[in-house]
Amino acid sequence: VGKFVAAVLVSAGRHPFTGTPRACRGDTVALALGQRIVGDGLRIIHAGAIDEPALDDYLALGAGTIEVVVTPNCYDTVRVLSGLLKDVDLVLAGSRAESGAGSGLFPYALAKALGRPVVANVLDVEIEGAEARVRQFLPKGRRRGVAVSLPAILAVHPATQARLGYAYARRLSGRIVEVSPANDGQ
């Protein structure tokens, strides 16, 4: 039996009024949920520029190391990330990006490329063997429990309870490293 591997995908957020780079709210709650599941063993992955200023906020929120797959705008991000994530048991992402297309389709496209199930509107998750037990947000404040076989993709709802504290010292001590899809980042 191999070691359980989880990753969270983070994107570059932008303040809606000033356009200032920041961590995307949806991705920060996915980060918090991932840390609750696996602690420091969580892989944090960003596809984009290695010098993206928004990544500093993720470091300050507890991402010890961020793996960056440098992808110019013309690259197929789903194809690039699916190569990097093929051996990951659980992939978490925010429901939608704050900048760019931001349609919320990325988790579905990634799940299709990897041939995995996807669960949307995730509020909480517990791992039990080869299964994830998920609590899902439904309209009108209702909740539903579902079980999904691993490996899987989870799109985390923005209402997920996130307890991340911003620490400037973590921002300074964190690392941003470049990886390629051919390299598993180790």
Helices and strands as residue ranges (DSSP letters): E 6-9, E 12-14, E 21-23, H 25-38, G 39-41, E 43-48, H 55-60, E 65-70, H 77-84, E 90-94, H 106-114, E 118-128, E 131-137, G 139-141, E 143-149, E 152-156, H 168-173, E 175-179
